[in-house]
């Protein structure tokens, strides 16, 4: 086998591995009535940390839940809230913190954060603009204090 062909084959092989690794950070979050730790009406991940370009898929593993984004980085426009009991997929192309909730369970703590690219520069705006109430406000404040 000639050398140029071997080089092309090697680059193709390693390129395929690099492409798979680029998608390895994509994440799945379940919508749950009860999590393994006993907490009720929650997402399986409270605070998701991902890289720019990664995708999160929310799975309605139990009925009665959705995903509604409320606040994100400056210049970002929130998508419409998802229909109940539907899978939701979102790719994050802008660094920053994103706050979302389950519309019917927002006041009892079914909320989540996505931190993209380790950028927490908009953390002061998240609590102010989230309009979180009840248990959700307390949880959100605790998470933001830890960042």
C-alpha positions, 0 to 999 in steps of 0.5 A: 500500500502506498504512503499517501493512501495510508495517510488518507486512511489514517486521517479519515479514521481519526477524523471519525473518532474526533467527530464522535467525541465532539458529540459525546457531551450531548446530554439527556434529562428526564422529566420525573415525578420522583427522583432517586433521591426522593425529591418530587416533581423534578428534572433528573439533572438540576444544573447541567454544564455543557459546552457551546454547541452541545445539545440537551434532550429532555425526555418525558419519562413521566406524564404531566411535564414540559420545558419552558425557558424563562431567562438566558444570556443577553441577546438570546430569545427563549423558544416557545414552551414545549407541549406537555409530555413531549420530547424537547431537544435544544442545541446551545450556541451561546455561552451563559446561564439558562433558566427553565421550568416545568410550567405546571410545577414551577412553584414547587421546585421543578426547575433547572439551569443549563450553564454553557461554556462555564460562562456565569456572567449573567447569573445576577440577571437570572434570579431577578428575571426568572420570576421564580416563586416558592420552593423554586425561588429558594432552590434557584438562589441556592444554586446561583450562590454556589456558582 
